[in-house]
Amino acid sequence: AYTHLAFYWGRVPLRLEYDQTGNEDAPRSATVEEVWAVAEADFKKAQTLLPESWDSKNTGRATFGAATGFLGKLYLYTGKYGEAETEFAKMTKFYSLIPGPRWLDMFGETDQNGVESVFEVQFKYYVGANAGNAIGTEPEGAASQVKGRETRHPQLYGWNDWNNWYFPDIRKLDFIYDDEDGNEYVDPRAALTFYERAGGIGDDTWCDHTSEGPKPFEQDKLYYKKYLNKEYKETENNQQSSNNIVLMRYTDVLLMRAECALLGATPDEDKALGFINEVRDRIGAFEYEDTYTADEVFELLKRERQIEFMGEYHRFNDLKRWGMLKETMDAEMAANGANPIDAKYYLFPIPQGEIDNNLKLGRVDNDWN
């Protein structure tokens, strides 16, 4: 929690004991580094308490590897690249990349908590009397709803229902770039990330793994394919889903290691390219074999993260920590007739309720309130 508080809100009050008697009005921390330090200590403590694995009845619980991955990510986010690499290197014996043909299965119901998964939020769909209720479902025979045990948001955003899962047309262009010979290349993850009518670079069929067999995608707009389950569902509006939310997978660890290799005390372009190529080789994309400078490899890394994690909620974090949020988003905002990014967007607004209820919160210094 304090990792997110530090990154998204900055100097928040520190409440380190359950009993807050006498500290109801807690001042904000003096520096954001104090907040990061609390998160670091928590992850280190978790490493000493958590097992390397669980039995089948406890699949999905946090492990030593999960604590290690998030500790490494904390170090990366705070510019401690050597410490981050030390933690990430510990994870090689626990995780691996799943085969390329199963890449999409990580975002549905068919390959959850697999060898590539570091940590997922667990969800299960119960079929019962209130199975269609949007806020929860109940198992057979239950007297009342069991809330918070399902997620349907990927299915809810179907193309004959709500339209929140559109794939932006401009993002399609990110999958088209030149290979090392200067020829136009379409990344194979395009057809795994979004649906598109025949003739484009996205997947033009759905329902591929059902008894009905493939159906043509005939919508005018592009739609995300990740998390949508439509390869395995026979009806367009089937909303029943037990999709987990993947917070970290081993691919992320490899690409963060590439970043550590580039931004550490002694940049190692070959090491960074090795991690990038491991990710690309798995999916069948060409590997980088030319000689590149550290800056050029970083540009390749930025594109790799954008393509690999599109739709997985990493992009804002990446742009922000690289100091590129404003310059990247201003052009896209202008193209859509929106205002430029203001400096305050680098931090989230502190909720008004927190300001009203905590008299020592003090002046908010990000112009949100």
PyMOL commands that set and color helices and strands:
alter all, ss='L'
color gray80, all
select helices_A, chain A and resi 2-8+32-49+56-58+64-77+81-93+100-107+153-156+169-175+190-193+250-263+269-283+294-308+315-321+325-335+343-346+352-357
alter helices_A, ss='H'
color red, helices_A
select strands_A, chain A and resi 117-121+136-137+146-147+176-178+184-186+194-195+205-206+215-216+223-224+245-249
alter strands_A, ss='S'
color yellow, strands_A
deselect
rebuild
show_as cartoon
